Amino acid sequence: MNKKIRWTNRLLEVILWICSIVTIYPMLMVIITSFKSKGEAAYLNISLPSEWHIDNYITVLQKDFVQSLGNSVFISFISVALIVALSAFFSFVIVRRDTGPMRVSYKIITLGIIAPFAALPTIQLLQSIGMYGSRTSLCFVYASLYMPFSTMMISGFIKGIPRELDEAAVMDGAIGGRLFMKVIVPLLKPVLATTGVLNFMWVWNELQIPLYLLNSSSKWTLPLSVYNFYGQFSRSWNLVCADVVLVSLPVIIVYVFAQKWVIAGMTAGAVKG
């Protein structure tokens, strides 16, 4: 039995090593290619460059990078704030008012997890209300797309909070919004941090939706800035990779510093759910 377990562990170790290599290879290729010349970068491999071109990053930074960074920061933070706030409040109402209409509402909103983004109806809706092309409209679209997942996570966490706590708070005079803000929200910090970080990563890295909904390059987010170096007649892979590295840095930094809250929120949600 021990020999069988040993061989199974070795097989799993080999599989994990292969998976690691498959995952790490593209990352190494992007990082190394970002320091190559345009000619060497065209081969898209992990061979070291004959000369390290740090000026690739300077070129990227000079190409409307700061403007795109500002757009990404604005859209990401407003979107995440809307998603977390609305999902938390909606989850509290659904869980505490355990009625037929509330259960139906919960099922309807969670169906949004599997509903794909439809560009044409969304564009027509935004045009009809005069918001098409604005950064604010993109924030509302993100909120509607990512609220279902956040609502599912937060409602599962709230179910683990005893109702007796609400009753005690009501007896002390905390009613309605005050009950939610003073009693429930402090207990939701782990799951709110988890949903906040996950939604930030999704919104920040999104490429397709801003391409459809932003009608001016001055409103482009950072992922769209890659089109400054990639086109029909010119493909500067060294600059594309340098741009990808710079775009990925904020997400990596946020995740590194918020990792403990993400793990705590996921673990707590799993136990309480």
N, C-alpha and C positions, 0 to 999 in steps of 0.2 A: 504493500500500500504506500509506504514511504517513498519507494523508488518511483512509483507511478506519479505521486504528487510532485516529486523532484523534476521529472521529465515534463510534467504539465507546466510547472513554474518556469522552466527553461524555455519552453515553447512560447509561453506568454511574454517572457522577457524579450525574445527575438521579435515577436510581433510588435511589441511596444517600441523597440528600437527602430524597426522599419517605419512605423507610424511617425516617430519623432523625426526621422530623416526626411520623410515626405513633407512634414510640416515645416521643418527648419530650412530646407533647401530654398524654397521661394523667398523666405525672409533674408537669407544670406545673399541671394542673387540680387535682390532689390538694394540692399545696403551697399554691397560692393559695386554694383553698376552705377550707383549714384556718384561715385568718385572717379568714374572712367571718362575718357574722351568720347565724343559722339561716335567715332568709328569703332572703338572697342566695345562700346555699350550695345551696338547693334547685334552682337553675338548672343547676348542674354545668357551668360554663364557665370560661374562663381570663380573664375580665374582672376587673380589679382591684377590690378591695372599696372601698366608699365610706368605710369606717372599718376600720382594722386591729384585729382582736380577738385580742390575744396571750393573753387570759384563757382562750381555748379550750384551750390547752395546760395551763393551771393546772387547769382542770376535769377534764381527762383524767387528770392526775397524781394528783388527789385521789380518783379512782374506782378503788380497789383496784389501781392501776398497780404500786406497789412489790411487792405480793404476787404479782401475775402475773409481774413481772420476776424475782423469786426463783425461781418455778416454772420459768420458761423457762431460766434460767441453770443450775439443777440438772439438768433433763432434758437440755438440749443438751450440757453438758459430760460427763455420765455416758454418754450415748448415743455421743458421738463417741469417748470413750476406749474404750468396748467395741468399737465398729466398727473403729477403727484397730488396736487391740491384737490382736483375734481375726483380723482379715483378714491382718495381717502374719504372724502365726504360722502360720495355715493356708496362706497362699501359700508360705511357706518350705518347709513340709512337702511340699506338692504338687509344687513345682518340683524339690526335691532328691531326693524319692523318686518318680522317674519310672516308676511301675509302672501296670499296668492298672487296679487299683482306685482309685489316685489320680487317674488321668485321668478315670475315670467320675465320681468325686466332684467333680472340677472342673467337668465338664459339667453335673452336677446343680445345683451351687450357682450357676453362672452363668445357669441358666434362671430364677433368681429375679429377674433384671433385667427380664424381660418379664411376670412373674407379678403380677397386680394384687392390691391389698390387699382381703381378704375380711373384712368387719366381723363378721358373725354367727359364723363358725367361730372367729375370734380371741377374741371375747367369751366364747363357750362354753368355750374352752380356758382362758382366764384365770379364769373362774368355777370351773371344776373344780379348779384348783390354788390357789384362794383368793387370787388376786392382782388380780382385776378392780377397776378404779377407782383403783389406786395409781399414783403417779408412776414407781415402779421398774418396774412392768409395762410402762409406756409406753416406757421405755428399752430393755427387752429386745425389744419389738416393732420399734422403730426399728433396733436392731442386726441383727435378722433380715432386715429389708427392704433395708437399705443395704449389708450385707456383700457381696452378690454383685458389685456394681460396684467396690467397693474391692478385693476379692480379685482381680478381673480386672486392675485397674490395677497393683497391687503385684506380682502374679505375673509380669506382663510386664516389670516393672523387674528383678525378681530373676533372670530368665532371662539378663539381660545381665551378671550378676556371675559371673566365672569360678569353676568348681569348684576350681581349683587353690588359690584363696584359702582355701577350706574345708579342704582337705587340709593346707595349711601351718599353719592355726590348730589343727587336730587334733594335728599333730606337736608343737605348742607346749603342748599340754595343754588346749586349749579344746574341750570336748565338749558336745553336746546344747544345753541352755539357755544355757550360757556362750558357746558358739559363736554362737548366734543374737543374744544381747544385746551381746556385746563386738565382734563382727566384722560381722555382717549389718546390724543396726539402724542403726549410724552411717552406713552407706552408703545407707540408705533414707530419710534425712531429707528430700530433695526431694519424693519421692512421698508420704511420710507427711504432710508439710505440705499437699500438694495435696488428698489425700483428706480430711484433717482439716477444711480450710476449706470444701470443697464439701459435706461432710456436715453441718457446722455450719449452713451456709446452708439446706440442705434441712430439717433438723430444726427450726431456729428458725422458719422460715416456714410450717411445716405447720399446716394448719387443720382438715382433715377428721378425721384419726386421733385427735387429742386430744378432739375433740367426741364421738366414739364411745366412747372408752376411759376418760375421766375423768368420774366420776359426781358430782362436786361442784364448784361454781363456785369454791370456795376453792383448788382445784388447777389452775385454768385457766392456760394459757400466755398470753403476750401477744397472739398473733393472735386468740385467742378473746375478748379484752377488747373487741373491736369490738362485740360483742353488747350491751354496756352502753349503747350509743348508737343501736342499730339494732334495731327490733322491729316487731311487727305494727301497732301503733298510733302509733308515734313513730319518725321518722327524722331524726336530727340530723346531717346530712351534714358540717357544719363540725367537729363533734366526731369523727365517723368518720374524716375525713381527717387531723385532728390526731393521732388514735390511730395511724393507718397510718404517718404520718411518724415518730412516736416508735418504733414497732415496727421500722421499717426501719433506723433509725440504727445499732444495734449491728452489723448485717450489713454495712452500708456501711463502717463503721469497720474491722471485721475484714478485709474484702476489700481495702481501700486499703492497710493495713499489711502484709498477707500476699500481695499481688499478685505480687511478684517471686518468691516461693517457689512460688506456683501455676503461674506461667508456666514456671519452671525445671523443676518436676516434670512438667508436661505435655510439655514439649520433650524432657526426658531419657527419659520413658517412651516417647515416639514413636520416638526414635532407637534405644533399646535393644530395643523390641519388634520 
